[in-house]
Amino acid sequence: MREFLLRFSTASLARSDASPSLLTAGILFLFSSHIVHADDVRRSLAGAGVVFSVGYTGDVFGNPTGGQKTGTHNAGLAEASVEIDFEKISNARGLTFFASGYQIHGTSISGENVGGIAAVSNVEAYRSTRLFEAWIEQSLVNDAVSIRVGQIAADAEFFVVEGGSNFINSTFGWTTITSDNIPVGGPIYPIATPGIRVAVEPDSGLKLMAGLWNGDPVGPCPEDRDPGQCNKYGLDFRLSDAPLAIMEAEFNTVGGTIVGLPGTVKIGAWHHFGDFDDLRYNAFGGSLGATSSTPLKHEGNHGVYAVIDQTIYRVPGDDKRNITVFARAAASPSDRNVVNRYVEGGIVVTGPIASRPQDVFGIAVAYSGISDQAAAFDGDQGLSVSRSHEIVLEANYAAELIPGLTIQPDFQYFWNPGGRVPDDLGNNKLKDAAVFGLRTVVSY
């Protein structure tokens, strides 16, 4: 069962008439005196087969240097979900229902300030109230097989790297190479789409998954509108668009390359069955950069990827305190994809201080390579700056103040925001950007 997080922006606290310290104390009192008692109700419902979660996400980020302009932004996300186990309710063995919804608000530092391909915050999205996921799942053959049908998010299960969940930048979740190359990013936060997912686990060391979705969560959408405006409430349930398929194999090892420590390796591929524009040539083989004609069309689009998660150290006698490393790599065709190569890697230290076993420190870097065809298009246009790549570094420390309450200072640095796009004058690339932020997390 997924856990939803309740997060409060420190910027919101600062705007209050009360001092931030008093408000922080009030929040701590609320959790210690009231919300904790709700666990009794929650446990009773869970025993009856109903698990609910609610939460609020708030981030504050600012870039004092670089990007398109400098400034500070807040992004907020209210969440609610329910999961129903019908085996406990009606003896329908292995049958589960899940639904979740969002209320998204705030502004985007990525779109308005930094101008990067990767989003600074993984909760940034169009301001809206919407349904996200709504599906039923049936487990079979002693839970070795499961079939999920409904409105499903691909980024909940596919191309996931466990270490990436400790980071706030969006690319450490659903990478730039998939979010940029699949229409509207694919069935991901905050817009899922109807689909089916089948998972098979023949033994503890192997898991095979395949998913098929409607390949466009919003359909035709004017260029001057955000995709969130074209499927405003998440209730379109589109079924008529070209499909998207993803397949993945996951191998879990006891030791991997480090004897006695767990590791995971995943390999996967995706294919979209729609038509995609060529980035450089028109339908007659001429240059798009020199003319404004119709682009050459390609049938379908695809990509391959690999994921590695590996524990490299555990504190003797305390398995929860450990060091893990992770890496992902992906590639797609150059002629129809702006980002055609992607590599990331990072390290996560859980319990770096003996007296604070729940704290987590992480540092990671991601490289998004701009395709040769996209760069050549810039040259055909006569631009003095051509796109090449974007690199993002993120470092943060999640400190648990009390069980369920965590603050997470965060630093990010963007080299070549947007892949080395020109500034407003068109003569120089955007300046490298430094971004500072804070996420406060209350888990319930």
Secondary structure as UniProt FT lines:
FT   STRAND          5..7
FT   HELIX           10..15
FT   HELIX           20..33
FT   HELIX           35..37
FT   HELIX           38..47
FT   TURN            48..49
FT   STRAND          50..67
FT   STRAND          71..85
FT   HELIX           86..90
FT   TURN            93..94
FT   STRAND          95..106
FT   HELIX           110..114
FT   TURN            122..123
FT   STRAND          128..140
FT   TURN            141..144
FT   STRAND          145..152
FT   HELIX           154..156
FT   TURN            157..159
FT   HELIX           162..166
FT   HELIX           170..172
FT   HELIX           176..179
FT   TURN            180..181
FT   HELIX           183..185
FT   TURN            189..190
FT   STRAND          193..203
FT   TURN            204..205
FT   STRAND          206..214
FT   TURN            223..224
FT   HELIX           227..230
FT   TURN            231..233
FT   STRAND          243..253
FT   TURN            256..257
FT   TURN            259..260
FT   STRAND          263..282
FT   TURN            283..284
FT   TURN            288..290
FT   STRAND          295..315
FT   TURN            316..317
FT   STRAND          318..331
FT   STRAND          339..350
FT   TURN            354..355
FT   TURN            357..358
FT   STRAND          360..370
FT   HELIX           372..380
FT   TURN            381..382
FT   STRAND          389..402
FT   TURN            403..404
FT   STRAND          405..415
FT   HELIX           417..420
FT   TURN            424..425
FT   STRAND          431..443
//
